[in-house]
Each structure stands twice: as C-alpha cells, then as structure tokens.
Amino acid sequence: MEWQTTSGLLDDLSVAAVVADADGAIVYVNPAADRLLGDRAELEGARLRERLFAEPDRGAADEVVARVLSGGSWSGELPLVCADGHPRELVTSWSPTRDGGAVSGVALLAEDPRHARILTRRLNRLASVSTDLLAAAEVADVASVVTDQMTDAAGATVGSISLVVDDDTLTLVGIRGGQAGVAARWSAYPRRGGTPAADALRSGRPLVLVGRDEITARYPDLERAAEGERSMVCLPLVVGDRELGVVTMSFPGRRRFDAPELLFLTLLADMAAHAIDRIRAQSEAADRESKLSFLAEVSARLSGELDYETTLAAVAEAAVPWFADWCAIGVVDDDRLRTIAVAHADPGIAPLVEEVQTRYPPEPDAPAGPYEVVHTGQSVLIPEITDEMLAIRATDEEHLRLLRLLAPRSMLICPLAVGDRVLGAIMWMAGEGSRRFDADDRAFGEDLARRAAVAIDNAQLHSELRDVALSLQHAVLPERLPDLPGWETAVVYQPSGRTDAGGDFYDVVDLEDGRVAVFVGDVMGRGVQAASVMAQMRSAIRTLIALDPDPTAVMAGLDLVFDRLGLEHLVTIAYGVGDRDAGTLTLISAGHPGPLLLRAGGGAEVVVHDDTMLLGAGGGTRSVVTVPFGPGDTALLFTDGLVERRGEDVDTGTTRLVTAARRLDRVPLGELVRRVVDEVRDPTRDDDVAALGIRRT
C-alpha cells in the first residue's frame, strides 16, 4: 500500500492505523491510533517493536514484521501496549507499504476485538441478505428484502425503496418505519433534485448525511423520518446506464459508516438493482412468450375445431389468470351480442360474472362497451377504472353493488373480425393488484381477435419467440467487457439456430489490484427458465467474487447457492483469476471444458483438471490448477458448443480448436477469438457458443 498517498483515507478509518519504515521507526499514526495506543506525538518516531510490544511479545512481532517486509501480509490477534501502558489483545492486520515497487515498511491496523466482532456480525447479517435477493422472483420480493432484512442488518430503523416511474417521477414502492402516512405522501415525488434520494440517483453514488444539522442544512424542507438526532444513507439502484431507483435508510443518532460496511451496503444495492432488472426482463420476456404461445394455441384450436363455441370457451379459460382476472367472449346473433364464454381466475366468482352478464347485459348504445367495438371495429382500452365510472355504468343500486364486488380496475375489449366483418368481441377485465392494460396489451388483444378464425403462421411465431428468448439472454449478459490496465479481453457469443434461449454466460470482473477474474459457464437446458438460472448464476458469481475471488471459495459459495435455493438445473463453469504481478493464471472447473492456453512463444495446451464436479450435482472436490501467465500469453475459455458436434468424439473437436488457435495466435485478440469460433464451431449451429479470450499485454 502507498501509505503516503492514502494517509487521508487512513485518517478517516475508525480502526487504529500505524505505519513504520523498514527500520522499525513509526512514521505515521492516525487519530484512532492516537486514542487507542497513545499520544500521536509520543508514538511518531518511536520504535514500533519496543513501543507497541511488551518484552515477552517482541518475538512474535519480529516474526510478523519480517514476513511483511518480505512482501507478505498477516492478520490475527496480538497483545499491543495501549494508551494506559498495559498490553491488550487486539485484532490486527499487517501489510507492506511500498515506495514505487519496493517494500518500504509496514502498515498495522488494530481494533478492539469487541468492535471487530460487532462489525463481523453486521457483515454476516448483510451477507445473508444476498441469498434472498438472488432468490427474489418479484419486485415486491426485492422491496421486502430491502425494507425488512437489509434495513435490520444495517442497523437502520427506517428503510425504503423507490423506483423510477418515468423521466420526472420516483414512486415509493416499499417502506418500513417512518411517520404516519409517509407512504401516501411519497407515492410519487420528483426525480430531478430536491431530495436526498433524487440527488443520489442523479450522481450515481451513495449519499451519506450524518446528523440532523447536516440533513437540515442540505434539505431544509425534507420530512423527518423520526424525531431526534438522525443520520441517513441513500444508495442508487443503477444497472449500466439505466437508473432504476434508490434505497434509503435512516439511523438514530450520528451514525458513521466504516469503509467496508459502506462498500457492502453499496454491493447489496447493486444486487437489488440487478435483481429488479432481472425480474423485469424475465417478466417482460415471459409475458411476451406467453402471448406468443397463447396465439399459437388459439390459432391451432380455431383452425382445426368445428365446435367454435367450445374452442372459444377454452380460449377464455386460458386467458386467466396470467393475462386478466376474467374474460368474456360474445358473438353477434341477430344484431345482439350473445355471451358464449365466461371465465374467472377465481372459480367461486365465475357465477357472479355470469349473473352480471345475464341480468345486466351491455346496452347497445352504451359508450366504450362491446357494442361500440362491434359497430366501429375499433378496440376500447380503459387502463384505470374508477368507482365513479362504475357508478355511471350501473343501471341501478344492485348493479352497482355487484360491480363493486367484482371490483374491475382495468378493461380491454377487442373486435372479433374476419376480413371486413365483425363477428363479436372479446372483453378482458383486471382487478385490484393485477395488470393495468396498456398499448402493448391492446396490440396483443387485437392480434388474438384477428387470428381467432385463422391459423397463425408458425414461422412468424418461431421468429418472434426467438427474439423474445434472445432479448432475455442479452438482458442478463454484460453489455461490454471492462477496460483493464495490463489486460486485453475479447468475447464472441453466437446463439444456436434454435428458437429458444440457451444458458451460456460469461463475464470479466476487475479486482482492482492488478488481478482479474474471468468465467464462462453453461446452464444445461434451454428456454426462459435456463436463461433465468443463467442470470442467477452470473449475479451469484459476481457477488462471491466481491466477497472472496479465490477459485475454491467461489466454487464453494456456488455449491451453497445451489443448496440454499434448490436450483434444479445442472451448470458447468470454468473460472480463473489472473494475477498480473505474480504472472500466474489460477483455474478451476466445474464439469466444464478446460481452457486453451496459447503461449507468447508459440506453444498451445488445454488445461486438464483432475476433479471437475459440475454444479447442481451435490457439490464435491474440484482441483485448482495454477499456470504461469506472462506478457503475450493468451487464455481462451469457451462453452462446449465450440468443440462438440453430433456424432463426433469431443477430442476431435478439441484437436480442431488447438490446430486453429496455433495458426492464428499472432493476430489481435478480438480477431483471434472471432476467427477461431467461425472456423471451429459446428456449421449446423446446433448449440450456443460463448468464447472469452484474455491476454497479458
């Protein structure tokens, strides 16, 4: 560590920090050390060994200092002489300081074990939140984790999450604690400034306000979360360049955050943002996929079934509850609409719907009703039905009572048209807590109504379904690889020729200390579910890397994720950590093809792992391989779609890969990866291919 350039950071630490030169003279003491170990003026210039260690403990000090001066580090409890002149067991962490590249001394961090245990417990609680964020299936689940578990783990008494509605508005979607009525008052508020949440979202960085005076000075009109002294932190929820929302937590008293704790809170906010982004992408893709599948089913039924009333009844039942809470289909019979199918998500409510349809049939001249749709051939969309609208539509008090029991909150009616003739209408209703129909839903409804008498074009359906699957897959793969000093990376991802999404995934993570983590994996299976597991895997791996990038630790964490979440898919992965300073690449595999190494001198080899138990198979031992990795060396991590072909031994494909890579190893990395994939992969495109290259520059 370059202590001269980071002394400002050391000044802000709540743990004691002492720096000594190579001869053992203390040259720096931070304020926390001044309080714990003694007067700064007395400490600076003293000999670290003699001043901080009693005679019986100096041998241990010599051993630790020698290790650090040789470039190593050490952590553990040691007795240090404190300000009262007596030794006390403290939690210590030792690391070298450097002048340029050479070790110039030692840096010692020390903390009371009681404080260390408090922080450890807090971080352990925060770590447990990450599992629930990974398992969240709905945005409401994420909001619950944030407002309950994350707030408790952080020690806050008030926690909330707000999401972006549009360019101008944020909405509060979850809160625990706070003043009475706060949820209603903050149901919508400006996105552009004037509040801590809006400012944190705009800056893209955590906003920390310590004490009521600082909060009042910056935001004099801000509503207090509670009486008395308060502190607060706002954590932006951002994925790529997309601003999703803000997590806000309020603490009693003047709360200051240690750097590790604030870093972990920021990490959890990032996880919450990615969970929300993943859930939205999955929801939109699943909704579109369901619509396309529904269109295919309806078209097949209507084109091959002579009893259209039975078929339309099946269509109405299939539309609930995923698209609407109830559906009614009517056809024109002697200038009157005859209801031939009614379905409700709650079978107990279906008779009530039929009663309303029978006792109070729609009036031919009623605006925005099924007759208007039949007469004009145009759909009617009412995104939000108010109680006032129900009162206007009701013909008497009993009618209004029944409508209020049904509680419709959104309506879509589409014409059943064949050519220039309107045969009837399909009406969908959504109740409280369900979807609010929008323009996309209207387009779907109109499409369904138009195709009710004809079979859907299967080729078009496959094309649309493929777009849906790929959009989900692209939503969870990295938008671009990071630029890393001393490293060059390149990736090629080519989907198969199938219509459903595959499970190949990859990423590159900057460890910010000259090291880089890379991984390529493959979820067995296809479709939206496989892509969903792929999203969970990538998010889990990034989280585990943030905690400890060691290959064995990452694999052990993934085994735990599979065990805790009960994931049923099998997953293979190749994971590696490149260390620029050490000149090594450390690799581990979970049932995945071994990476290809291309040496700057012209050699090529495939890394072989003795133990490679895949994920989802109950865990097991996996061997770690560390290889030299110097300037100009290249590693290619890839999925099995690159080397496997139907009816061919995988060794043949591996040989084909090695031959092609040797011939192309002199070209730029991006061109190398692209040309290798184009030359080696199965021309039938039967499987997805992901190939990730990394090279020391």
N, C-alpha and C positions, 0 to 999 in steps of 0.2 A: 504494500500500500504506500502511496506517495503522501506521507503524513503532512508535509509542508503545504501541499495544495488542498488538503481536506481538513485542515485544522478547524475551519468554520463548521464543518459537519460534526467533528468531534466535540466542539463546544456545545452543540445542541443535544448531544446524547444524554440520556438520563442515567447511563451507567458510567462508572469511572473509567477514564482513559489516560494512560501514561505512556509516553514514548521515550525510549532511551537509545543512545547511539551504540555503535558496535563495541565501544569500550565500557559500556555499562553506565554511562552518565545520563541522568534523567534530563531531557531537553524540553519536555512539554508535559503539562498537567491540565486537564480540562476542569471546569467548575465542579462537576460531580465528584471527581477525584479529590478536589480541594476539600469537599465536605466529608468524604468517606475516609480518606487516607491521611489527611493532614494539610497544613498550610501550604499553598502553592509556592510561596517564596522559599519556604524551608525545603520543599521537595525538589524543586528545579535546581540542578547542579549536584545533587546528592547522588551517591552510587545506588543504583536500583537494588543490587543484591544485598547490600548492608542496610539500606534504609527500610525496605519493604519486607525483609525476611529475617526472622529470628535465627540465631545460630544453628539450632537443630534442623532448620528447614532450608538452609542455603544449598545443601547438596542437590535437593530436588530442583531448586531454582536454577542451579548451574546446568542441570541436565536439560531443562526446558529451553533455556536461553541458547544453549549450544545447538539444539535441534532447530530453533527458529533462525539462528544466524546461518545455518546451512541451507536455508530456503524452505524449511517445513513450517508446520503450524501445529498447535496443540490446544485442547480445551479440557477443562476439568476443575475440580475444587482444590484450592491450595490455601494454606494459612498465610495471610498478609498482615503486617503490622499496621493497624488503623490509627485514626487520629488520636485515640485515647492511649496510644502507646502499647496496646496489647494485640497479640495475633488473633485473627478471627478467620474462620473458614469462609472463603468467598468463591463464587463461581467465576472462573477466569477463562479468558480466550486470548491466545498468543499468536501473533502473525508477524512476518518480516516487514520492515519498511525498506524502501528502495530509493536509490539515487540513480536515475536512469534505469539500467537493467540490473545493477549490482545491489546486493543486500547491504543496507547501511545501518541497520539497527533493528530494534524490536518494538512492537506496539502491544500493550497489555490493556485489555478490557476486563473490568472486575465489577461484580454486582453481588449484593446481599442475596443469599440463596432463597430467602423468603420472597423477595421481589421476582427472582427468576422463576420460582415455582408458580407465582400468580400469573406471570406472562405466559408460561408454558401451558397452564390450564386454559387460559383465554384462547391461545392459538389452537389448542386441541379442540376446543368447542367450535372455533371458527372453521377448522378443518372438517368437522363433522357436517357442517352446513353444505359443503361442496357436494357431498354424495346426494343430498336431497335436490340440489339444483340440477345435477345431472339427470336425476330421475323425473324431474318435473315434466308433465305431459300437457299442461295448460298454463296460460299466462297467469291465471288465478293461483296456480300452484307456486309459481315463482314469487308472486306478490305475498303469499302466505309465508314462504320461507324467509323472505326479506323482513317482513314486519314482525314475525314472531321469533324464529330461530336466530337469524342473523343479528337482530336487534338485541336479543338476550345475550348472545355470545359476545357482542361488542361491549356490553355493559350499559347500553342506552335505555332510557325509559320511554322514549317516543321514537317510533320508526315509521317511515312512509316510503312509498314508491309512486312516482308519477311517470306517465308515458306521454310521448308526443302524439297529439291528435292531428295537427296539420302544421303549416309553416308558422302559425301565430299562437298556437294553443298547446298547453300541457293540461293533463287531467289526472287527478289523484285517483289511483285505482286500488290502493290499499294503505291502511294506516292503523297503528295501534298506539293508544295513549293520546295525549293532546287534550285541548279544550273541547267542551261540549259543542257539537255542531260543526266541527272542523271539516269533516268530510264533505258536507254540503257546501261550505264556504269555498273550498278549494276544488270543487268538482271540475272547474275549468279556470285557468289563470294564464297570463301572458307568458309566452315562450321567450320573448326577447327582452330580458333585463327586468330590473326592479325587484327581484327576489334572489336569494342565495341559490336556489335550485336552477333558475334560468341562467344565472351567471356561471355556475359550474358547468352546465351543459354547453354554453357558448364557448367557454375556454377549453373544454375537454380535459380539465384537470380537477383533482379533488379540491374542494374549498373547505378550509378549517377555520372556524371562528371560536376563539377562546374567551369566554366571559361575556356577561351581559353588556358591558360597556362597548366591547368591540362589535357585538351584534347590533346594538342600538346606533352606534356611530355610522356603520355602513348601511344599515337598513332601518331607519328610524320608524317606518310605518309597518314593519313586519309584526305579525301577530305572534305573541309569545306562546311557545309550546307548553310552558308551565311557569308557575311563579318562582321567584328566587333566582339565584345565580345559575346560568346555563352556559353550555358550550354546544357546538353543533358541527357536523361534517356533512358535506354534500358530495356524492360520488356520481359522476356522469356515467350513463349507460350508453356506450358507443361501440359500434361494430364497423370496422373500416372507416368510411366517411359518413356513415349513417348514424344520426343521433336518435336514440330510441327513448331515452327518459333519464330519470335521476332518482337515486336513493338518498334519502335524508334521514339522519339520526341526530337526536338531541339528548344531551347528557346533563345530569345535575352537577353543579359546581364548575370549577375551572379545569376542564379535562384536557390534558396534553397527550398527544399520541407519539409513542416510540416509532422510530422509522420502520422496524419490522412489522409492527401492528398496522400502521397505515398502509404499508405495502400489501399486507394480506387482505385488508379491507378493500383495497383497490382491485386486487385479484378477484375477490368474491364478486365485486360489482361487475367486473369484466365477464365472469362466469354467468352472472344473472343476465347480462346483456346478450351473451351468446345463446343462453337458454331461451330467452324471449325470441331472438332472431330465428333460432332453430325451430321453435314451436310454430311461429308464424309461417315460416317457409313450408314446414310439414303440413300445417293446416290448409294453407292455400293450395298446395300441390295435391293433398289428399282430397280436398273439395273438388278440385278440377278433375282429378282422376275418377272420383265417384260420379261426377256428372257425365263424363265420357262413358264410363261403364254402364251407367243407367240408360244413356241414349242407345248404346249398343243393345242392351237387353230389351228395351221397349221396341226398338225397330224390328228386332228378330221376332218378338212375340206378335206384333201387329202385322207383320208381313206373312206370317205363317199360321195365324189363328183366325178361323172364320167367326168364332164367337167373340166379337169385339167387345161386348159388354163385360164378359168375364176377364178379358185381357185388360181392359181399362180399369177394372176393379183391382187387378193385380198391380197395375201401374200406380194407382192411388196409394195402395198399401206400401209399395216400395219407396214412395217419396217421403214417408215419415219413418222415424223422426229426424233423419240426417239432413233433410232439406227444409221441412216445415213441420209444424205440430199437427196440422191437419190439412187434408186435401179433399176437394170435392170436384167431380167432373160431371158436366151436364152436356147433353146433346139437344139440338133443336128438333122438336117434334110438333108439327102443326103450329108453327110460329111460337111455341112455348118451349122453354128450357126444361128438360126432364133430367133430374139428377139420377145418374145411373151408378155412381160410385162415390162412397164417402169413407175416409179412413182417418183415424186419430191416433197419435202416439200413445195415448192412454186409453186402453180398451174400455175402461169404465166411463169415459167421457164421450165415446163414439155415439151412444144412443142420444145424448143431449144434442150433439151436432145434427143428427138426423132429425130430431124433433124440431130444431130451429129451421132446418131446410124445409121440412114438411109444413109446419104451422105458419111460418113466415117466409114463403118463397120470395125471391127477389122481384121487385116491381119492374115492369118493362120500361118505365120512364125514369127510373132512379139513376141519378148520375153516378159515374165511377163504379158501376156494377157490372155483372156479367152480361146483361142485355146490351149495355153500351159497347162492350167489347165485341159482341156478336154483330151488332149493327155497323160498327165502324171498322172492324177488323184490326183495331189497334189495342195494344195491351194497356192495362191500368196498373200502375205501381204506386202504392202508398207506403213509404218507408216507415212512418210512425203514425199509428192510430191513437188518437187521444180519446178521453172519456167524453169530451164534447162531441166528437164525431159519432160515437156510439149513440149518444142521446138524439142526435139529428137523424140517424138512420133508423132508430127504433120506431115502430108504429104504435106501441102502447107500453105501459109500465112493465107488463110481463115480458114483453120482447126485450126491453132494456135490461131487466133482471137476468134473463137468460144470456144475453150478450156479455154482461159483466161477469157471469160465471165462467163463460168461455175465455174472457179476457184476451181478445186478439190485440196484438200490438203492431203488426205489420202485415201487408196484404199484397199479393201479386196475382193478377188474372191475365191469362193469355188466350188468344183465339185458337181454336182447332180448325185450321184452314187447309184445304186441298185445292191448289190452283187458285181460282178467284171465288171459291165458295167457302163460307164459314159454317162449319158443322156444329159447333158448340164452343165451350170454354172450359179451361182448367183453372181452378182457383186454389191458391195456397195461402194458408194463414200461419203466422208465427206468434207464439205467446210470449209472456214475460220471461226474460232470460235466454231467449232463443235468438236466432239471427235476425238482423234487420235487412230486409230485401233491398238490393241496390241494383245499379245498372247491369252489373255482371250477371246477377241472378235473373234479371229480366231477359237478357240475351239468351241465357240457358233455357228459360221457360218458353220463349218464343221458338227456339230451336226444337225443343221437345214437341211442342204443339205442331210445328210444321212437319216434323218427321213421324208424327203419330200414325200416318197411313202408308208410309213407305219405309223400306229397309234402309238403314244407314250404310253409307259407303265404308266398308271395312278398312280399306286402305287409308282413307282420310282419318278414321278413328285411330288407327295404329300410329299414323304420323303425329297426331295431336297428343296421344298418350306418351309417345317417345319424348316430345317436347316437355311435357309435364315432368316426366321422370328425370330428364337431364337438367331441367331448371332446379329441381330439388337437389340434385347431386352437385351442381355448380354452386348452389347457395351455401353449401357446407364445406366446399373445398376452398383453400386460400385464394384470394383474389390475385395475389402476386407473391413471389418469394422475396424475403428481405435482402437488402444490400449489406454485406458483411465484410468488414476490413480483413484482408488476408484470405478470403474465401470467394470462390465463384460457384454459383449453383445454377442449375437449369432443370426444367421438368417438361415432360411430354405426357399428356393424358389423352388417350384415344378410346372413346366408348366402342362397345361392340356394335354389331349390326342389329341387335335385338331392340324390342320396343320398350323394355322395362330397364330401370336403373340398376347398375351394378354397385358393388360395395368397395371399389378400390379407393384408397385415400392416402394422403401424403402431407408432409409439412416440414418446414425448416424453422428452428427456433434459435434465436440469438441468445446465448448465455451471458453475453456482455463481459466476458473475461478472456477473450481470445478463443473461447470454445464455442462449438455449435452442435446442436442436437438435430438429427435428421431421422425421419422414419417414413416407411412405406408399408401399407397394410392392405388386407383384403378381407372383407366380410363375406363369408360363404352364403350364397343365395342371391336373389335379385329382387327388384321391386322397391316400393317406397319403404317397406319395413327394413330391408337391408340397408338402404340409404340412411334411414333413421339411426340404426345401430352404428353406421359409419360416422354420423355426426356425433353420437355419444362417445365413440372411441377417440376421435380426434380431440374433442374437448377434454376428455379424461386424461389423455396423454399429455396435453399441454399443461393441465393442472399439476399432474405428477412431476413433470419436468420442473415446474416452478418451485415445487417443494424439495425435490432432490433428483437431479438429472442422471444419477448413476444408473446404468442399464439394469442392474439387478433390482434396484429399488423400484424403477419404473415398472418392470415386469411383475414384481410382487404386488405393487399397487393395482395393476390391471387385473391380476387374479382376484384381488379383494373386491374390485368393482364388479366383476362378473358374479362373485359370490353374493355380494350385498344386493345387487339389482336383479339377480335372477335372469340374466340375459341368456337366451336360448341359442343364439347364433354362434357358430364357430368362427373364430377370427385368427388370421395369421398376421405376423408383423415382423419386419426387420427394423431394428433400431440401432443407432450408432451415435457416439459422441466423439467429435473431432477436437483435438487439443492442439492449437497452433504452437504454443510454447513448448509442449512436450514432444511434438512431432509424432503424435500417435492417433490412431482411429480405433476406438473400442466398440465392438459389435456384439449384439445378442439377437437371437432369432427365436420366434415362437411359431414353429411349423412353417416358416417362410423360406422361399429360395434364398440361398446365400448370395450376398452382394458380389459384384465383379470388381476387382481391383486392377487398375492399369497404372503401371509404374512409369515414372518420367523417363527411365532408361529403356523402356520398350517392353518390359515383361507384363504378363497378364495372368491372373489367377482368380478362381472362385473360392470365396471363404467357405469353409466347411465347419459346421457346428456339430459336435457330438450329441448334444441334447437340445432338442428344439420343440418341446411340448407346446402345442398350439393353445390359444386362449379359449376358454369355454369348455375345456376337457377336464376340469377338476384341478388345475394347477400342476406344478411339478418343477423339477430342476432343469435349468437351461444353462448351457455353457456360455461363457463370455470369452471372446477372442479379441486380443489387442494386437494390432499390427502397426509397423512403422508407417508413417504417412507424412512424407516430406513435400517440399515445394514441387509442383508439377504432377504429383500423384493424383489420381482420379478414382473415385468410387462410384459405382452405378448400382443403386438399389431399385428393384423392379418387382412387379407382380408376376404371377405365374403365366398370365396371358401372353407374356413376351416370348416364353420358351416352349410352351405346351401347344401341341397340335393333336387333333383327334387321330387315334390310331398310330401315334408315333411315340417312341420312348423319350422321356424328358431329357435324358443325357444327350440325345441327338440335337435337341433344341439348344441345350447349354453349349455344346460344341459350336453350333452355328453362331451363337452370341459371341463367344470368345473370339472366333475367327474374324467376325465382322468388326469387333471392337479393336482388335490388334491392327487391322488395316486402316482404321480411322482415328487412332489415338492422337495423331498430331493436329487434328482440326480443332477449332474453338469448341468449348464445352457444349454450348447450345446446339451447334451443328452436329456434334458427335452424338448427342442423345437423340436428336431428331432422325438422323440418318440410320442409326442402329435400330431404332424402333421400326422405321419404314422397311428396312431390309430383313429384319429377323422375324417380326410378328407374323402370325398366321394370316395369310391373304383372305381367308374366309371371314375374318373378323368375328370369330365365334365368342370371344371373351374380351372384356375390357383390358387395357394395358395402361399402367402407370409406371413411368421410369424417371427416377430422380438422380441427377448427377451432382457430385460435389468435388471440387478440385482445390488444392492448395495453390495459391498464387504466389 
